[in-house]
Amino acid sequence: MHAAITFPENRLRTKRAGSLKRIQAIKPIKQFQQFIEESDWDERLLGYEKYMNRFFCGIIIPSSIFFIPICISIFSR
């Protein structure tokens, strides 16, 4: 078993290193918040609405075809 020896100057560096990791973790969150608040992502998303509706209808129809026989077998018991 190894024992860790910490010196006072090492504690300061490790605290500083830990705080830098937290700051770096917060930075992408702040960038995402800035993107949501300041960009026109919602207006651009409305431009793709027709294609997204077709895509999701293409997912819903096959999944309903798959699950209808399963539901019928469950409810017919």
Summary of the structure (lengths in Angstrom):
residues: 77
radius of gyration: 26.7
end to end distance: 61.9
largest distance: 73.1
contacts: 128
relative contact order: 0.05
helix: 84%
strand: 0%
